[in-house]
Amino acid sequence: MNKNNFFIVGALAVALVFTPTIKANAQSYAVTTIEPTDKEIIADASDRYLIIDKYSELYDLMKEYSDKYDIPYYILSNLIYNETRYKNVTRDQYVGLMQINKNIHSSRASNLGWSDISEPEANIDTGCNYLRELYDKYASEGFDETKAWAYAISKYHGESDWSSITNGDYSYYTSTILQL
C-alpha cells in the first residue's frame, strides 16, 4: 500500500468513527462499522464495512421490500448504497434512494399505488418491483442465479455492454452490488 492509499484509508476510518449518521433530506440513518464476518454486510469501505442500524426506518423498509420481492437483502442494500449512499436525492430525472427514472417509472409507481416516487417507501417499492422484473426476465432465459442478478443489476444501472457477463466478467458496479 503506498503512502497516498494509506492516507485515504486512514482518513476514511476517521470519518467513519466520527460520523455517526448519514443525513438524507431531513432524514438521518445511523450506520455502524463492523467486521467483515458479520452477516449484515452491505458496503465495502476499505477494510471496514458499513451497515444500516437494524432499528432504523430505512432498514425496515429495505427488509420489507427485499422480502416482498424476494431480492437478497445485501443486493438491495448495496444497490441503494451505490446509487445514493442512503441519501434521498434527485439528480435530473432520477429520484430517491434507488435513483428511479421518473420519466420512465412514474406509471409503475402509480400502478403500485404511489403518487410521489421520491418518497422513500414508494421509491424502494418501485425500484424493487423493476429490479425483480429484470431478474425474472433473465432467469427465465436460463441464466443461473448469479448471472441473472448480474444482468438485472447491469440493466437497472443502464449498462449496455453485457457481452462480458456471459463470461463472468462483471462491471465494477455490478461486482460491487453482488459482492464478488
N, C-alpha and C positions, 0 to 999 in steps of 0.2 A: 504494500500500500504506500503510495507516495505521500509527500507532506500535504499536498493540496487535498487529497481524498481524506487523510486523517483529520484535517481541519474541518472539512464539511461534515464528516461523520460525528465529530465531537460537537460541532455547533448544533447538529440535528438532535443529538442526545440531550443537550442542554435545553433546546427548545421543547422537546417532549416532556422533560421533567418540570419545566416552569410554565407550561401551557396546559392547565387542567381542563379546558374546554375549547371546542371549536365553535365559533359564533356563526350563525346562519340566519340572516334576516330576522333578527329579534328572537330566534330560537337558538338554544345552546344545547349541544350534545356532548356529553362527557366522554373522554377517551382515556384509556389506561395503557401503559406499556406492560407487556407480558413476555414470557419466554416462548420460543417457537414451538414448544411441545404442547402448548395449550390447544384445546380443540376449537376455541373461538377465534382463531387467527383470521384476520380479514385483510390486512395490508402490510406488505413488507416496507419497512422504513430503515434500511441499512442496519442489519443485525438486530434490530428491535422490531417489535410488532405492535400494531395498534388494534384495539378492539373498541367497539361501541359499548358503553356502560350497559350492562344487561337490564338495568332498571329504567332506561331512558325510553321516551316515546318513540324515537327513531328505531331502536332495537325492536320494540314491539311491532311496529309497522313492517319492518323488513322480515321479521319472523312470520307474521301473519300472512304476508303475501308470498313469501317463499314457500310456505306450506300450501297455501291455496293453489298456486300454480305448479307445485312440485318442481321448484327450482332449488338446487342446492343453496343453502344459506350463504356459504362462502362466495359463490358466484355472484349472487345479488349484491352482497355487501362489497365485494371487490369492485364490481361494476360501478356502484354509486360512489365509492371512494375515488376511483379513477376518473369518473366523469366530473365530479364536483367537490371532492374532498369533504363530503357530507354537508355541503352548503346549498341552500335552496336559492339558486341563482338563475338569471336569464341572460342568455347570450344570443343576440339576434332572434331567430325564430326558435331557438332551443331553450326550453324552460324546465325549471325544477331540478330536483336531486338527480333524476335519471336523464336529464337533458333531452326531453321528448320534443320532437319537431312539432310545434303547434299547428303548422300548416298542413301536416300530413295526418296527425293523430288526434286532432280535436274531435273528429267524429267517433273515433274509437272510444275516447273518454266519455263522450256523450252516451254512446251505446252501453257503457258500463255504469251510467247514472251520475256522471260527474259533470259539473258546469265550469269548474275552474281547474284546468290542467296543471296550474302552477302550485296548487295546494298539495302539501307533501303526500297525503294519503292517496289522492287522485293520481298524482304523478307516479307513485310507486305501483299502484294498481294497473294503470295504463301501460307503464313500461314493462311490468311483469307479463301482462297479457300479450304484448307484442313479442317479447323475448321467448315466451313459451310457444307462441305460434311459429316463430322461426325454428326453434328446436324441433318441434313436431314435424315440420316440413322436411328438415334434413334427416331426422331419424327415420321417417317413412321412406326415404330414398335409400335406406340400407346402410347408412353410416353408423359406426359404433358410437357409444355414448359420448366419448371424449371428442371425436371428430364432429358429431352433430352439435355439441355445445360450442366447439371452435367455430364452425360455420355460422351458427346463430349469433355468437358474440361479434364475429367479424362483420356480419351483415348489419347488426344493430349499430355498430360503430361507423358504418359507411365505407368499410374497406371493400375494394372491388377486385383485387388480385387474390384469388383463392386457390390458384394452382398449387401453391406450396403447402396448403393444408392437407391435401391428399397424401403428401409425403411426410406429414407430421411436423412440418416446419412452420410454426405459427408466428404471427407478428408479435412484437414486444407487447402491444396492448392485450392481445388475446392470451398470450402466455402469462401475463400478469394477472388477468382475471381468473384463469384456470389454475394458477399457482404451479406452473410447470417449470 
